[in-house]
Amino acid sequence: DIVFWEDLETEGVTIPSSIWENRVLKKDVVGIHGTIFYGLYEKKIFYPDLTDEGAVNPNGSRLRKDGAYAVKK
């Protein structure tokens, strides 16, 4: 569910420039099934299996405890 724009470019994928002109807040969108990182290729090392649940911190520890988002109250 994670992809990096630079990987898409090497496969010849193009995204219409109009996508940048029609910004929609993520919270207002129904059916987002993944994330495209644009201009952050150096962060790919933190997503070894290209899933949000598998994300790791720089020290190698899991970013999300048990694959869930950490929520502080």
N, C-alpha and C positions, 0 to 999 in steps of 0.2 A: 503493500500500500504506500510505499515511498518510492519516488523516482526523482532523479536529478536531471535538470534541463540539458546539461551537457551530454548526458547519455542519449537523450532523445535526438539531439542534433546530429550525433554520429550515425543515427539510423535514418536520417533524412526527414524526420517529423517536423512539421511546421505548425505554428499556431498563428491564426490571424491576428494582425496588430489591433483589431477592434476589441479583442479581449481585454486589453489594458485600458480601453476607453470606457468600458462598461463594468466598473468595479461593483461587486456585490459583497456585502459582509458575509463571512463564513456562517455566522449564526443564523442568517436569513435564507440559507440555501438548504434544500432538502436533497439528500442523496449523495453527499460527498463521500466517496469511498477510498480516497487516498490523498496524498500530498505531493505536489511537484515543488522541489526546491529549485529556485532560479538564482544563479550567481553565488551559490554556496557549496560548490563542489568539494571544497576542503572539509566540509562536515560529513562527507560520505563515510568516512572511517568510523563514525559514531552510529552508523546504521548497517552493521555487517550483514544482516539478512534482509535488508531493505523493508523492514517492518517497523512500525512505531513501537510495538511491544518488545522488539529485540534491541532497541536503542541502548547504547551504553554511554557512560560518562568518560571523560578523558582518562580516569584512573582504571577503567575497565569494569567498574561496577554497573549494575543495571540502572538505567535511567528511571524506569518505572517499576515500582515494587510489584511483583507478581503480574507484570504486564498491564497493570492498571495505572491510571493517572493519579499522581499524588495530589491530594487536596488538603491544604492547610486551613484549619478553622481557628 
